[in-house]
Amino acid sequence: MKHYESSLRTNSTVDQAQDSVTKLHNSVTQALSHPTEQMIDQAENSLEHAEEAVRHAPEGSVGGHGVDLAEERLAEEKRRLASLDAPEGKAQS
């Protein structure tokens, strides 16, 4: 997101959740590229923050707008992160 775009957004809980999930996405991507213990730990910490933000997203939502998207993106990042923990050679569910 470009800097000028962020100034147009409100600071709602949905925006915070979306931002947190975006940070999680970046962290998971780094962990997938460089699967060191430190990178995985950072991604797991980011996951905890994103889960908390998404839990609070409905509080600032108008009619639930944006909450479903944040939840879907969070679920996708959880799947991506879980792939790091999957034993090699086994199919992921």
N, C-alpha and C positions, 0 to 999 in steps of 0.2 A: 504494500500500500504506500502510495506516495504521501509525503508529509502533509501537503496541502489538503489531501482528502481527509486526513484524520481530524483536521480542525472543523470539518463540516459535520462530524458525527457527534451524537450526544454521548454522555458517559453512562449509559444505561447498563444494567446488569447483563443484558444480552450482548451488548458491545464488548463488555469485559470478558464474557464467556468466549465470544468469537476470537478475541485477541489472545486469550489464554490457550485456546485450541490451536491457533496459528503458531504460537510459541512451542507448543507441544509437537506440532508437525515438524517444525524445524529441528527440534531436539531429537526426535525419533529418526529423522533423515540423517542427522549426524551420527547417531548411534548405529544405524544400519551401514553407513559408509565406513565407520571406524568403531567396530564393536569392542571397545575397551571397557573395562569395568567402570571407569570413571564416566564415560559417555552414557553407558546404560543406566548408571545411577542418576545422572542428570536427567535423562529422559523419564525415569520413574518418578523423580521429584516433580518434574513438569507435569506428568500425568496426574499426580495428586492435586496440584494446583488447578489444573483444568477441570478435574472432576468436581472440585469444590465450586468453581466459578459456574459450571454448567448447572449444578444443583441450585444455585441462587438465581440463575437466569430468569425464571418465570416471575420473580418478584418485581422486576422492572420492565416486564414485557407488556405491551399493549395488545391484548387479545391473543397472547401466545406467539406473536410474530417473531420468527428467528430462533425460537427455542428448539424446534424440531431439527433445524439445520445444525445448530450447535451440538445437539445430542448425536446426530448422525455422524458428524465429523469426529466427535470424540470416540464413538464406537469404532470408526475406521482406524484411528490412530492407535487405539488399544489393540486392534488386530495386528497392525504393523509392528507394534512393540512386542507383542506376544510371539511374533515370528522369530525374534531374537532368542527367546527362551526355548523354542521348539527344538527337540533333539534332531540333529541332522539326519536326513534320509527318511524321516517319518512324515506322513501326510498331515497337513494342518487342517483343523476343522473350521 
